[in-house]
Amino acid sequence: MQQYTRAYLWYVVSRALFSDGTGVNASFMWLKLFAGWEHGLSWGMAALAYLYCQLDEACRRGANPRNVVESKEGNIGGPMLLLSIWSWEHLPVGRPTPKGYDPWDDHDDQDRMPTWAYKWDKVEGFVGNSKTMYLHYCNELDIMTPEQVTREPYGTEGNIGRGDGFITFRLNPKCLQEVPQLQRRRRLVKGKDVAPAKRGKGRK
């Protein structure tokens, strides 16, 4: 059973969380994590850190006009599903249209209830030429204004994950565990909990 579990987790790690730019390969450095089960590492934080590194490298990677041999394609790896869902929730460009949900059986276990990603489980299929749509996507992204960005895709303060018009299925309670911390960070950003700045010298 442990061998099957390790094989499944390796598939998740190599294809979903820490894949490279090819989308089908992963570094062997992740194999040592399967030597034991009590390593106490945070897979979520590691996946986010890896995604940020991949985004940084992809932005700086590309054609080198001085040396064609050193030119590299701007491919990206990491948890692409996570990046796609974040993009669909915040940006109007390239956002598919959800088509509803299938019945979900959580087997009377709250930990098996769907997460926010289930909102995008069924969407309208892609129709059109991929190269043409790619150029259209880039053009729309270039002319997008800050006002078009959705700042609160998960609900307004005090109603996160529960507001009408956001989701119509029961959300996994683990998705709401950090809501109090999120609301405190929002208050800090808005300046409600920030101490007033001291006046400079010479000012009354």
DRENNU-726094 format. One line per field, with one value per residue: residue in three letters; x, y, z of N, C-alpha, C in turn. Coordinates in steps of 0.05 Angstrom, whole numbers, plus 5000, padded with zeros to 4 digits. Layout:
<recs>
residu: [ALA / ...]
nx: [X / ...]
ny: [Y / ...]
nz: [Z / ...]
cax: [X / ...]
cay: [Y / ...]
caz: [Z / ...]
cx: [X / ...]
cy: [Y / ...]
cz: [Z / ...]
</recs>
This chain:
<recs>
residu: [MET / GLN / GLN / TYR / THR / ARG / ALA / TYR / LEU / TRP / TYR / VAL / VAL / SER / ARG / ALA / LEU / PHE / SER / ASP / GLY / THR / GLY / VAL / ASN / ALA / SER / PHE / MET / TRP / LEU / LYS / LEU / PHE / ALA / GLY / TRP / GLU / HIS / GLY / LEU / SER / TRP / GLY / MET / ALA / ALA / LEU / ALA / TYR / LEU / TYR / CYS / GLN / LEU / ASP / GLU / ALA / CYS / ARG / ARG / GLY / ALA / ASN / PRO / ARG / ASN / VAL / VAL / GLU / SER / LYS / GLU / GLY / ASN / ILE / GLY / GLY / PRO / MET / LEU / LEU / LEU / SER / ILE / TRP / SER / TRP / GLU / HIS / LEU / PRO / VAL / GLY / ARG / PRO / THR / PRO / LYS / GLY / TYR / ASP / PRO / TRP / ASP / ASP / HIS / ASP / ASP / GLN / ASP / ARG / MET / PRO / THR / TRP / ALA / TYR / LYS / TRP / ASP / LYS / VAL / GLU / GLY / PHE / VAL / GLY / ASN / SER / LYS / THR / MET / TYR / LEU / HIS / TYR / CYS / ASN / GLU / LEU / ASP / ILE / MET / THR / PRO / GLU / GLN / VAL / THR / ARG / GLU / PRO / TYR / GLY / THR / GLU / GLY / ASN / ILE / GLY / ARG / GLY / ASP / GLY / PHE / ILE / THR / PHE / ARG / LEU / ASN / PRO / LYS / CYS / LEU / GLN / GLU / VAL / PRO / GLN / LEU / GLN / ARG / ARG / ARG / ARG / LEU / VAL / LYS / GLY / LYS / ASP / VAL / ALA / PRO / ALA / LYS / ARG / GLY / LYS / GLY / ARG / LYS]
nx: [5016 / 5039 / 5077 / 5044 / 5020 / 5064 / 5076 / 5031 / 5033 / 5081 / 5066 / 5030 / 5065 / 5103 / 5072 / 5032 / 5047 / 5103 / 5123 / 5166 / 5183 / 5167 / 5121 / 5114 / 5156 / 5198 / 5243 / 5292 / 5304 / 5260 / 5248 / 5272 / 5238 / 5201 / 5223 / 5210 / 5152 / 5144 / 5165 / 5147 / 5141 / 5116 / 5075 / 5043 / 5065 / 5115 / 5100 / 5079 / 5124 / 5157 / 5127 / 5129 / 5184 / 5187 / 5155 / 5186 / 5233 / 5212 / 5195 / 5243 / 5266 / 5278 / 5282 / 5348 / 5377 / 5430 / 5455 / 5436 / 5439 / 5438 / 5386 / 5324 / 5261 / 5203 / 5179 / 5140 / 5136 / 5109 / 5052 / 5005 / 4950 / 4934 / 4953 / 4922 / 4869 / 4873 / 4882 / 4834 / 4797 / 4812 / 4825 / 4794 / 4808 / 4814 / 4782 / 4743 / 4674 / 4636 / 4597 / 4562 / 4554 / 4569 / 4535 / 4562 / 4593 / 4610 / 4616 / 4599 / 4640 / 4673 / 4723 / 4729 / 4699 / 4687 / 4737 / 4750 / 4766 / 4731 / 4692 / 4706 / 4703 / 4670 / 4669 / 4657 / 4679 / 4741 / 4742 / 4768 / 4826 / 4888 / 4935 / 4917 / 4881 / 4917 / 4947 / 4905 / 4892 / 4940 / 4938 / 4891 / 4906 / 4947 / 4921 / 4889 / 4859 / 4871 / 4822 / 4792 / 4808 / 4789 / 4783 / 4763 / 4750 / 4732 / 4690 / 4661 / 4686 / 4673 / 4638 / 4663 / 4670 / 4617 / 4580 / 4524 / 4524 / 4576 / 4593 / 4554 / 4556 / 4572 / 4627 / 4693 / 4711 / 4764 / 4781 / 4765 / 4791 / 4832 / 4807 / 4798 / 4852 / 4861 / 4823 / 4844 / 4892 / 4871 / 4849 / 4895 / 4920 / 4882 / 4891 / 4867 / 4886 / 4935 / 4985 / 4986 / 5029 / 5090 / 5102 / 5148 / 5210 / 5208 / 5157 / 5090]
ny: [4976 / 5025 / 5031 / 5039 / 5086 / 5121 / 5120 / 5145 / 5195 / 5213 / 5220 / 5262 / 5302 / 5306 / 5318 / 5356 / 5392 / 5405 / 5405 / 5413 / 5460 / 5428 / 5402 / 5348 / 5326 / 5323 / 5346 / 5302 / 5314 / 5316 / 5265 / 5248 / 5264 / 5225 / 5186 / 5181 / 5191 / 5227 / 5280 / 5331 / 5376 / 5433 / 5426 / 5460 / 5513 / 5503 / 5491 / 5541 / 5574 / 5550 / 5559 / 5616 / 5623 / 5598 / 5632 / 5679 / 5662 / 5650 / 5700 / 5725 / 5695 / 5680 / 5701 / 5714 / 5765 / 5772 / 5724 / 5669 / 5616 / 5613 / 5627 / 5616 / 5584 / 5614 / 5578 / 5551 / 5522 / 5484 / 5489 / 5494 / 5491 / 5517 / 5569 / 5581 / 5581 / 5624 / 5665 / 5664 / 5678 / 5730 / 5761 / 5786 / 5769 / 5714 / 5682 / 5626 / 5603 / 5580 / 5520 / 5500 / 5449 / 5381 / 5331 / 5325 / 5278 / 5274 / 5234 / 5240 / 5267 / 5323 / 5339 / 5320 / 5351 / 5395 / 5442 / 5512 / 5509 / 5475 / 5504 / 5514 / 5466 / 5447 / 5475 / 5516 / 5490 / 5501 / 5537 / 5548 / 5576 / 5562 / 5593 / 5642 / 5656 / 5660 / 5706 / 5743 / 5740 / 5760 / 5813 / 5832 / 5827 / 5865 / 5914 / 5916 / 5948 / 5972 / 5977 / 5935 / 5890 / 5839 / 5848 / 5824 / 5766 / 5723 / 5738 / 5791 / 5828 / 5796 / 5762 / 5722 / 5670 / 5655 / 5687 / 5705 / 5691 / 5677 / 5621 / 5561 / 5514 / 5473 / 5493 / 5468 / 5465 / 5476 / 5513 / 5560 / 5569 / 5607 / 5656 / 5695 / 5715 / 5735 / 5777 / 5810 / 5825 / 5855 / 5898 / 5922 / 5938 / 5975 / 6013 / 6016 / 5993 / 6014 / 6051 / 6122 / 6163 / 6193 / 6262 / 6300 / 6334 / 6402 / 6411 / 6428]
nz: [5000 / 5016 / 4975 / 4930 / 4946 / 4947 / 4893 / 4871 / 4896 / 4874 / 4822 / 4828 / 4847 / 4805 / 4760 / 4774 / 4816 / 4818 / 4765 / 4708 / 4654 / 4611 / 4625 / 4634 / 4660 / 4719 / 4771 / 4799 / 4851 / 4884 / 4898 / 4946 / 4985 / 4992 / 5021 / 5075 / 5118 / 5157 / 5152 / 5160 / 5126 / 5089 / 5037 / 5008 / 5014 / 4991 / 4938 / 4922 / 4927 / 4889 / 4843 / 4840 / 4830 / 4780 / 4750 / 4752 / 4726 / 4675 / 4657 / 4649 / 4611 / 4543 / 4474 / 4452 / 4422 / 4409 / 4412 / 4383 / 4395 / 4451 / 4462 / 4493 / 4501 / 4530 / 4570 / 4624 / 4689 / 4745 / 4791 / 4748 / 4746 / 4793 / 4782 / 4737 / 4758 / 4794 / 4757 / 4727 / 4766 / 4780 / 4733 / 4674 / 4624 / 4581 / 4611 / 4623 / 4614 / 4667 / 4673 / 4711 / 4763 / 4779 / 4819 / 4885 / 4925 / 4989 / 5024 / 5077 / 5102 / 5121 / 5106 / 5056 / 5023 / 4967 / 4941 / 4926 / 4873 / 4849 / 4827 / 4775 / 4750 / 4708 / 4646 / 4588 / 4526 / 4489 / 4428 / 4365 / 4330 / 4358 / 4356 / 4337 / 4378 / 4419 / 4406 / 4408 / 4462 / 4486 / 4467 / 4491 / 4544 / 4547 / 4542 / 4585 / 4642 / 4709 / 4735 / 4715 / 4740 / 4785 / 4851 / 4897 / 4892 / 4922 / 4953 / 4993 / 5050 / 5111 / 5089 / 5061 / 5015 / 5020 / 4997 / 4954 / 4885 / 4880 / 4893 / 4890 / 4917 / 4974 / 5010 / 5024 / 5092 / 5106 / 5070 / 5092 / 5138 / 5145 / 5141 / 5183 / 5190 / 5139 / 5137 / 5177 / 5153 / 5111 / 5138 / 5158 / 5110 / 5093 / 5131 / 5180 / 5227 / 5232 / 5264 / 5273 / 5233 / 5255 / 5263 / 5225 / 5240 / 5256 / 5240 / 5259]
cax: [5000 / 5057 / 5089 / 5024 / 5016 / 5087 / 5074 / 5010 / 5044 / 5101 / 5051 / 5020 / 5088 / 5116 / 5054 / 5014 / 5058 / 5131 / 5132 / 5183 / 5170 / 5156 / 5095 / 5113 / 5180 / 5204 / 5270 / 5295 / 5309 / 5236 / 5246 / 5281 / 5216 / 5185 / 5237 / 5195 / 5127 / 5143 / 5184 / 5136 / 5144 / 5091 / 5074 / 5031 / 5085 / 5136 / 5089 / 5077 / 5151 / 5166 / 5112 / 5140 / 5210 / 5182 / 5145 / 5209 / 5251 / 5198 / 5194 / 5270 / 5276 / 5267 / 5301 / 5372 / 5384 / 5459 / 5464 / 5412 / 5443 / 5430 / 5358 / 5307 / 5232 / 5192 / 5161 / 5137 / 5128 / 5096 / 5023 / 4991 / 4921 / 4931 / 4956 / 4898 / 4846 / 4878 / 4878 / 4805 / 4783 / 4820 / 4828 / 4772 / 4820 / 4818 / 4765 / 4722 / 4647 / 4628 / 4572 / 4549 / 4569 / 4557 / 4531 / 4586 / 4589 / 4632 / 4616 / 4595 / 4666 / 4676 / 4750 / 4727 / 4682 / 4702 / 4750 / 4741 / 4772 / 4708 / 4676 / 4715 / 4704 / 4657 / 4669 / 4653 / 4703 / 4755 / 4736 / 4782 / 4854 / 4903 / 4954 / 4901 / 4870 / 4939 / 4952 / 4882 / 4896 / 4962 / 4929 / 4872 / 4921 / 4963 / 4904 / 4872 / 4863 / 4869 / 4794 / 4780 / 4817 / 4771 / 4799 / 4752 / 4736 / 4721 / 4669 / 4667 / 4694 / 4651 / 4621 / 4681 / 4663 / 4589 / 4562 / 4509 / 4537 / 4603 / 4591 / 4529 / 4560 / 4584 / 4656 / 4709 / 4717 / 4792 / 4785 / 4757 / 4806 / 4849 / 4792 / 4804 / 4878 / 4857 / 4809 / 4863 / 4911 / 4857 / 4847 / 4922 / 4924 / 4865 / 4901 / 4850 / 4901 / 4962 / 4989 / 4990 / 5057 / 5100 / 5108 / 5176 / 5221 / 5202 / 5128 / 5073]
cay: [5000 / 5048 / 5035 / 5051 / 5113 / 5136 / 5123 / 5165 / 5221 / 5221 / 5230 / 5289 / 5320 / 5310 / 5328 / 5377 / 5412 / 5414 / 5398 / 5434 / 5473 / 5409 / 5393 / 5319 / 5318 / 5336 / 5341 / 5279 / 5323 / 5312 / 5237 / 5243 / 5270 / 5201 / 5166 / 5178 / 5205 / 5246 / 5301 / 5356 / 5398 / 5444 / 5423 / 5484 / 5534 / 5496 / 5494 / 5569 / 5584 / 5539 / 5574 / 5643 / 5620 / 5592 / 5657 / 5697 / 5653 / 5651 / 5727 / 5733 / 5676 / 5686 / 5703 / 5730 / 5774 / 5772 / 5696 / 5652 / 5590 / 5615 / 5634 / 5595 / 5589 / 5623 / 5558 / 5554 / 5498 / 5488 / 5483 / 5510 / 5493 / 5538 / 5595 / 5585 / 5588 / 5651 / 5683 / 5664 / 5692 / 5759 / 5774 / 5780 / 5759 / 5686 / 5669 / 5609 / 5605 / 5556 / 5507 / 5486 / 5429 / 5354 / 5325 / 5318 / 5260 / 5277 / 5210 / 5250 / 5275 / 5351 / 5343 / 5312 / 5370 / 5408 / 5467 / 5533 / 5501 / 5460 / 5523 / 5513 / 5438 / 5444 / 5500 / 5514 / 5482 / 5521 / 5535 / 5568 / 5570 / 5567 / 5615 / 5667 / 5662 / 5669 / 5734 / 5759 / 5740 / 5779 / 5840 / 5839 / 5830 / 5889 / 5938 / 5914 / 5969 / 5963 / 5975 / 5910 / 5868 / 5832 / 5850 / 5807 / 5744 / 5703 / 5749 / 5815 / 5824 / 5787 / 5743 / 5708 / 5643 / 5649 / 5706 / 5697 / 5699 / 5667 / 5592 / 5550 / 5488 / 5475 / 5495 / 5454 / 5484 / 5483 / 5537 / 5584 / 5570 / 5631 / 5680 / 5717 / 5727 / 5751 / 5802 / 5828 / 5837 / 5876 / 5922 / 5934 / 5951 / 5999 / 6033 / 6018 / 5984 / 6025 / 6074 / 6147 / 6169 / 6215 / 6285 / 6306 / 6356 / 6428 / 6412 / 6431]
caz: [5000 / 5016 / 4949 / 4913 / 4955 / 4938 / 4864 / 4866 / 4904 / 4855 / 4799 / 4835 / 4849 / 4779 / 4739 / 4783 / 4834 / 4812 / 4738 / 4695 / 4631 / 4592 / 4635 / 4639 / 4675 / 4744 / 4781 / 4818 / 4879 / 4900 / 4906 / 4973 / 5003 / 4996 / 5037 / 5100 / 5118 / 5180 / 5148 / 5170 / 5107 / 5079 / 5008 / 4996 / 5013 / 4972 / 4912 / 4916 / 4923 / 4863 / 4822 / 4838 / 4817 / 4752 / 4737 / 4750 / 4705 / 4650 / 4649 / 4641 / 4591 / 4517 / 4452 / 4456 / 4395 / 4405 / 4411 / 4378 / 4408 / 4479 / 4464 / 4505 / 4501 / 4556 / 4582 / 4653 / 4703 / 4771 / 4792 / 4729 / 4753 / 4813 / 4768 / 4720 / 4774 / 4804 / 4735 / 4721 / 4787 / 4782 / 4708 / 4655 / 4599 / 4579 / 4631 / 4612 / 4626 / 4681 / 4664 / 4732 / 4777 / 4782 / 4848 / 4899 / 4948 / 5007 / 5042 / 5105 / 5113 / 5113 / 5094 / 5028 / 5008 / 4945 / 4946 / 4908 / 4846 / 4837 / 4812 / 4747 / 4742 / 4682 / 4632 / 4560 / 4513 / 4472 / 4399 / 4349 / 4324 / 4383 / 4352 / 4335 / 4404 / 4436 / 4400 / 4419 / 4491 / 4492 / 4462 / 4512 / 4569 / 4546 / 4544 / 4609 / 4661 / 4737 / 4743 / 4706 / 4757 / 4807 / 4875 / 4918 / 4878 / 4940 / 4970 / 5008 / 5078 / 5128 / 5074 / 5044 / 5009 / 5026 / 4984 / 4931 / 4860 / 4880 / 4890 / 4899 / 4930 / 5001 / 5008 / 5044 / 5114 / 5107 / 5054 / 5107 / 5163 / 5148 / 5136 / 5203 / 5184 / 5114 / 5144 / 5192 / 5133 / 5096 / 5155 / 5159 / 5085 / 5092 / 5150 / 5204 / 5250 / 5230 / 5281 / 5257 / 5229 / 5271 / 5248 / 5222 / 5254 / 5244 / 5233 / 5282]
cx: [5017 / 5070 / 5069 / 5020 / 5039 / 5086 / 5054 / 5020 / 5065 / 5088 / 5041 / 5042 / 5099 / 5098 / 5037 / 5028 / 5085 / 5141 / 5149 / 5168 / 5158 / 5128 / 5093 / 5137 / 5183 / 5232 / 5270 / 5299 / 5284 / 5233 / 5253 / 5259 / 5199 / 5199 / 5223 / 5170 / 5126 / 5163 / 5174 / 5138 / 5116 / 5091 / 5062 / 5050 / 5107 / 5126 / 5087 / 5105 / 5162 / 5153 / 5124 / 5168 / 5206 / 5172 / 5168 / 5227 / 5238 / 5198 / 5221 / 5281 / 5263 / 5289 / 5324 / 5381 / 5413 / 5470 / 5440 / 5415 / 5434 / 5401 / 5342 / 5278 / 5223 / 5172 / 5161 / 5128 / 5114 / 5067 / 5007 / 4961 / 4916 / 4933 / 4932 / 4874 / 4849 / 4873 / 4848 / 4789 / 4788 / 4819 / 4805 / 4782 / 4824 / 4801 / 4744 / 4695 / 4640 / 4600 / 4558 / 4566 / 4554 / 4553 / 4556 / 4580 / 4613 / 4634 / 4615 / 4622 / 4672 / 4703 / 4750 / 4708 / 4699 / 4715 / 4739 / 4746 / 4749 / 4690 / 4682 / 4717 / 4692 / 4655 / 4664 / 4680 / 4715 / 4748 / 4752 / 4811 / 4871 / 4922 / 4939 / 4891 / 4893 / 4946 / 4930 / 4885 / 4917 / 4953 / 4910 / 4886 / 4937 / 4946 / 4886 / 4879 / 4861 / 4840 / 4781 / 4788 / 4797 / 4787 / 4789 / 4737 / 4723 / 4699 / 4679 / 4674 / 4670 / 4633 / 4638 / 4672 / 4634 / 4570 / 4548 / 4524 / 4565 / 4604 / 4564 / 4532 / 4573 / 4614 / 4670 / 4716 / 4746 / 4798 / 4779 / 4772 / 4822 / 4834 / 4797 / 4831 / 4876 / 4843 / 4827 / 4882 / 4897 / 4854 / 4874 / 4927 / 4907 / 4873 / 4885 / 4866 / 4929 / 4964 / 4995 / 5020 / 5065 / 5107 / 5138 / 5184 / 5214 / 5173 / 5112 / 5047]
cy: [5025 / 5053 / 5047 / 5080 / 5131 / 5141 / 5145 / 5193 / 5231 / 5232 / 5258 / 5309 / 5326 / 5322 / 5353 / 5399 / 5423 / 5405 / 5420 / 5445 / 5454 / 5400 / 5364 / 5309 / 5334 / 5329 / 5317 / 5288 / 5319 / 5284 / 5232 / 5249 / 5246 / 5179 / 5161 / 5195 / 5227 / 5269 / 5328 / 5380 / 5408 / 5443 / 5448 / 5507 / 5528 / 5499 / 5523 / 5581 / 5575 / 5554 / 5602 / 5642 / 5615 / 5616 / 5676 / 5688 / 5655 / 5680 / 5737 / 5716 / 5683 / 5689 / 5722 / 5740 / 5773 / 5744 / 5678 / 5625 / 5590 / 5622 / 5610 / 5604 / 5596 / 5603 / 5562 / 5527 / 5505 / 5482 / 5501 / 5512 / 5515 / 5566 / 5601 / 5594 / 5616 / 5671 / 5686 / 5680 / 5722 / 5774 / 5767 / 5768 / 5729 / 5670 / 5652 / 5613 / 5580 / 5546 / 5492 / 5464 / 5402 / 5349 / 5315 / 5301 / 5262 / 5254 / 5219 / 5257 / 5303 / 5355 / 5335 / 5329 / 5385 / 5435 / 5488 / 5525 / 5486 / 5478 / 5522 / 5484 / 5433 / 5471 / 5495 / 5508 / 5504 / 5515 / 5556 / 5560 / 5579 / 5591 / 5642 / 5675 / 5671 / 5698 / 5753 / 5761 / 5760 / 5807 / 5849 / 5843 / 5856 / 5914 / 5937 / 5936 / 5958 / 5960 / 5949 / 5886 / 5863 / 5830 / 5831 / 5784 / 5724 / 5713 / 5774 / 5809 / 5817 / 5767 / 5727 / 5679 / 5636 / 5667 / 5695 / 5707 / 5689 / 5637 / 5583 / 5523 / 5493 / 5474 / 5480 / 5473 / 5492 / 5508 / 5563 / 5587 / 5596 / 5657 / 5702 / 5731 / 5745 / 5778 / 5821 / 5841 / 5859 / 5901 / 5937 / 5950 / 5977 / 6020 / 6035 / 6011 / 5995 / 6049 / 6099 / 6153 / 6193 / 6238 / 6290 / 6330 / 6382 / 6432 / 6413 / 6416]
cz: [5000 / 4990 / 4929 / 4920 / 4946 / 4908 / 4857 / 4873 / 4885 / 4829 / 4804 / 4836 / 4822 / 4758 / 4748 / 4799 / 4825 / 4785 / 4727 / 4671 / 4611 / 4599 / 4641 / 4654 / 4701 / 4753 / 4800 / 4846 / 4896 / 4910 / 4935 / 4994 / 5009 / 5011 / 5064 / 5099 / 5139 / 5176 / 5157 / 5152 / 5097 / 5048 / 4995 / 4993 / 4993 / 4943 / 4903 / 4910 / 4896 / 4840 / 4818 / 4824 / 4787 / 4737 / 4733 / 4727 / 4677 / 4639 / 4639 / 4619 / 4564 / 4496 / 4459 / 4428 / 4389 / 4402 / 4408 / 4392 / 4437 / 4483 / 4475 / 4504 / 4529 / 4568 / 4612 / 4665 / 4729 / 4770 / 4774 / 4734 / 4773 / 4800 / 4751 / 4736 / 4785 / 4782 / 4728 / 4741 / 4787 / 4756 / 4689 / 4629 / 4601 / 4599 / 4618 / 4626 / 4640 / 4672 / 4686 / 4745 / 4777 / 4812 / 4860 / 4923 / 4966 / 5027 / 5072 / 5118 / 5103 / 5099 / 5064 / 5011 / 4988 / 4954 / 4925 / 4879 / 4832 / 4822 / 4782 / 4737 / 4714 / 4669 / 4603 / 4546 / 4495 / 4442 / 4385 / 4345 / 4348 / 4379 / 4350 / 4362 / 4423 / 4431 / 4410 / 4449 / 4499 / 4488 / 4483 / 4539 / 4570 / 4550 / 4569 / 4629 / 4689 / 4746 / 4735 / 4723 / 4780 / 4832 / 4897 / 4905 / 4896 / 4958 / 4984 / 5037 / 5095 / 5115 / 5054 / 5040 / 5013 / 5011 / 4960 / 4906 / 4859 / 4875 / 4900 / 4911 / 4958 / 4999 / 5031 / 5067 / 5116 / 5090 / 5069 / 5133 / 5167 / 5141 / 5157 / 5197 / 5159 / 5120 / 5160 / 5173 / 5117 / 5112 / 5157 / 5133 / 5083 / 5112 / 5176 / 5230 / 5250 / 5247 / 5264 / 5256 / 5246 / 5253 / 5247 / 5238 / 5240 / 5237 / 5258 / 5278]
</recs>
